[in-house]
Amino acid sequence: MLSKGCNPDVVTYTAVVDGFCRFGKVDQAKKMLQHMYKHDCKRNTVSYTALLTGLCRCGNSLQAREMMDGSEEEFWTPNAITYSAVMHGLLAMSRGKMDEAKRFLEECLNKGCAVNVVNFTTLIHGYCRKDDLKAALSLLDDMYLSNKHPDAITYTAIIDALGKKGRIEEATDLTVKMLKQGLLPTPVTYRTVIHRFCQMGRVEDLLKLLEKMLLRQKCRTVYNQVIEKLCSFGNHQEADKLLSRILKTASRNDANTCNMLMESYLSKEMPLSAYKVACRMFNRNLIPDLKLSEKVSKRLMLEGKSTEADNLMLQFVACGHVSPHCE
């Protein structure tokens, strides 16, 4: 282009800088920035952000931060994407860089930089993964003070960390606070709440909270998820209690959940309970898994419950899923 008198503009140069960075050739990306300067092409925020992102990907986040500190001298202004790239890089270097990342955020705030919710949430998530809940909650307070409103992702990260610590009441309060602020729970929020409450065996508290969440954002499979999680934790009694709720819709998802509950009962050597689940499915015009039902039937026979074993297979015959002449 240059040899033919066609001078690249900032967009062209930046694309090449970004390309070098994506392949880990950061030194060549730096040379390209210098090339821009020599050819009187003004480097902008996007150009520098591409380079900083490349440095962070290569584990040179501290160098990227130093470049940001010198942004005024180079006459460019970092934006929220720039901050996010450097902060992600600091967090990725090691969990020991959490405090460094926090200091970086505080410096950005003090300078009046364009720090956004994503920047805060990234740091909060990092502290939650490090099990430093005190620091995460402190940052949440800082968000309010900085007039940066947490989103559902921010809340979900802290709710999960509270649940992991067994602080269910606080997790409940924070979820309710999120709902009152008009934020809609995401599928991840639902999965997080269900996992942590079931893990602690707080099923009644979970159901009350889910009712409030469902008023804000519908989730058709929410009770299926609860049953699946209860089964994974071996809490079959509570799972069985919830079965009537999900059988009201008689959907394919419900059938899958019921089959999983049957399999869970079978693994615990409780074939009669698995049989009862299958019967309830037939009553709602749902067809249990045939191979799984055959296993249940054989286990019932071994326990001397031939009537139930025969009845289970006869129900398949009645609905046309097994030939009457089949052994």
GISULBEL-V461903 format. One line per field, one symbol per residue. ss: DSSP state (A for helix, B for strand, O for the rest). phi: phi as a letter, one per 40 degrees, with the letter a starting at -180 (. if undefined). psi: psi as a letter, one per 20 degrees, with the letter a starting at -180 (. if undefined). Layout:
ss = ???
phi = ???
psi = ???
This chain:
ss = OOOOOOOOOAAAAAAAAAAAAAOOOAAAAAAAAAAAAAOOOOOOAAAAAAAAAAAAAOOOAAAAAAAAAOOOOOOOOOOAAAAAAAAAAAAAAOAAAAAAAAAAAAAAAAOOOOOOAAAAAAAAAAAAAOOOAAAAAAAAAAAAAOOOOOOAAAAAAAAAAAAAOOOAAAAAAAAAAAAAOOOOOOAAAAAAAAAAAAAOOOAAAAAAAAAAAAAAOOOOOAAAAAAAAAAAOOOAAAAAAAAAAAOOOOOAAAAAAAAAAAAAAAAOOOAAAAAAAAAAAAAOOOOOOAAAAAAAAAAAAAOOOAAAAAAAAAAAAAOOOOOOOOO
phi = .cccgbccccccdcccdccdcccgcccccccccccdccbfbccbdcccccccccccccgbccccccccccccccgbbcbdcccccccdccccdacccdcccccccccccccgcccbcccccdccccccccgcccccccccccccccgbccbcccccccdccccccgccccccdccccccccgccccdccdccccccccdcgcccccccccccccccacacbccccccccccccgccccccccdccccccfbcccccccccccccccccfbcccccccccccdcbgbbccccccccccccccccgbccccccccccccccgcbcdccd
psi = gghjjopqahggghggghgghhjjmhghgghhghhgghkkoppahhghhgghggghhjjlhhhhghhhhjhhhjlqoqahhgggggghghhhgqiijghghghgghggghikrmpahggghggghghghikmhghghghgghgghjkopqahggghghgghghhijmhghggghggggghjjppprhhgghgggghghhikmgghghghhghhhhhoqohjghghggghhghjjmhghghhihhghihhlrhhggggghhgghgghhjlmhhhhghggghghhjkporpghghhggghhgghjjmhghgghghhhhghjjipphip.
